[in-house]
């Protein structure tokens, strides 16, 4: 279990249901480590600004995280977290390792539209 304030994905079934029910989804797949925690914290803050995006985490070491770890978009990634951006159930962007708030908001704006602050 990840100790974040984000909603948690615990199974491949949860993951599939979330993607089917939501247009814009960001999933951070990682651990409670120094490269991951800042990304979770940024997502927690952005959740308030980007009401049209659903933010989730998924524990990297959970066997069910194969739904992220086996994506072709993450092949070759060397660091966690893997952050996956989905539009209508399809991957539109994937990043790995630590990201800044500016990098994350640039992707959110480009893929899902600007926040409604």
C-alpha positions as CSV (number, residue, x, y, z in Angstrom):
1,X,0.0,0.0,0.0
2,X,1.3,3.4,-0.9
3,X,0.8,6.1,1.8
4,X,-0.4,8.9,-0.3
5,X,-3.6,10.9,-0.3
6,X,-4.3,9.8,-3.9
7,X,-6.9,7.2,-4.7
8,X,-5.3,3.8,-4.9
9,X,-5.6,1.2,-7.7
10,X,-5.2,-2.2,-6.2
11,X,-6.0,-4.6,-9.1
12,X,-6.0,-4.8,-12.9
13,X,-9.8,-4.9,-12.7
14,X,-9.8,-1.6,-10.8
15,X,-7.4,-0.2,-13.4
16,X,-9.6,-1.2,-16.3
17,X,-12.8,0.1,-14.6
18,X,-11.2,3.5,-13.9
19,X,-10.1,3.8,-17.5
20,X,-13.5,2.8,-18.8
21,X,-15.3,5.3,-16.5
22,X,-13.1,8.4,-16.8
23,X,-11.9,10.4,-19.8
24,X,-8.7,11.8,-18.3
25,X,-6.6,9.7,-16.0
26,X,-3.1,10.0,-14.5
27,X,-1.6,7.0,-12.8
28,X,1.6,7.1,-10.9
29,X,3.1,3.6,-10.5
30,X,5.9,3.6,-7.9
31,X,7.1,3.1,-4.4
32,X,7.5,5.3,-1.3
33,X,11.0,6.3,-2.4
34,X,12.9,9.6,-3.0
35,X,12.1,9.8,-6.7
36,X,8.4,8.9,-6.3
37,X,7.2,10.8,-3.2
38,X,7.7,14.3,-4.9
39,X,5.5,13.2,-7.9
40,X,2.8,11.9,-5.5
41,X,2.9,15.2,-3.7
42,X,2.6,17.2,-6.9
43,X,-0.3,15.1,-8.0
44,X,-2.1,15.6,-4.7
45,X,-1.8,19.4,-5.2
46,X,-2.9,19.3,-8.8
47,X,-6.0,17.2,-8.0
48,X,-7.6,20.4,-6.7
49,X,-6.7,22.4,-9.8
50,X,-7.4,19.8,-12.5
51,X,-10.9,18.7,-11.6
52,X,-11.4,17.2,-15.1
53,X,-8.5,14.7,-14.5
54,X,-8.6,11.7,-12.1
55,X,-5.4,11.1,-10.2
56,X,-4.4,7.6,-8.9
57,X,-1.4,5.7,-7.6
58,X,-0.5,2.0,-8.1
59,X,2.2,0.2,-6.1
60,X,5.0,-0.8,-8.4
61,X,5.6,-4.0,-6.5
62,X,2.0,-5.1,-6.6
63,X,1.7,-8.1,-9.0
64,X,-1.3,-6.3,-10.5
65,X,0.9,-3.5,-11.7
66,X,1.7,-5.5,-14.7
67,X,-1.0,-3.4,-16.4
68,X,1.5,-0.5,-16.2
69,X,4.9,-2.4,-16.2
70,X,4.0,-4.3,-19.4
71,X,2.9,-1.3,-21.5
72,X,5.0,-0.8,-24.7
73,X,5.3,2.9,-23.8
74,X,7.4,2.1,-20.7
75,X,9.8,-0.4,-22.4
76,X,13.2,1.0,-21.7
77,X,12.3,3.1,-18.7
78,X,15.1,3.0,-16.1
79,X,13.6,4.8,-13.1
80,X,10.4,4.9,-11.1
81,X,7.8,6.2,-10.8
82,X,6.2,5.4,-14.1
83,X,3.6,8.1,-14.7
84,X,1.0,7.2,-17.3
85,X,-1.5,9.6,-18.8
86,X,-4.7,8.1,-20.3
87,X,-7.2,9.8,-22.6
88,X,-10.4,7.7,-23.2
89,X,-8.6,4.6,-22.0
90,X,-5.6,5.0,-24.3
91,X,-2.0,6.0,-23.3
92,X,-1.3,9.5,-24.6
93,X,1.9,10.1,-22.6
94,X,4.3,8.2,-20.3
95,X,7.2,9.4,-18.2
96,X,9.6,7.9,-15.8
97,X,11.5,9.1,-12.8
98,X,11.1,12.3,-10.9
99,X,9.2,15.1,-12.6
100,X,8.8,18.8,-11.7
101,X,5.4,20.4,-11.2
102,X,6.1,22.4,-14.5
103,X,6.8,19.2,-16.4
104,X,3.6,17.5,-15.1
105,X,1.4,20.5,-15.7
106,X,2.8,20.9,-19.3
107,X,1.7,17.3,-20.0
108,X,-1.7,17.8,-18.3
109,X,-2.3,21.0,-20.3
110,X,-1.2,19.5,-23.6
111,X,-3.1,16.2,-23.2
112,X,-6.2,17.1,-21.2
113,X,-6.6,20.9,-21.4
114,X,-5.7,23.6,-18.9
115,X,-6.8,23.6,-15.3
116,X,-10.0,25.4,-14.2
117,X,-8.4,27.1,-11.2
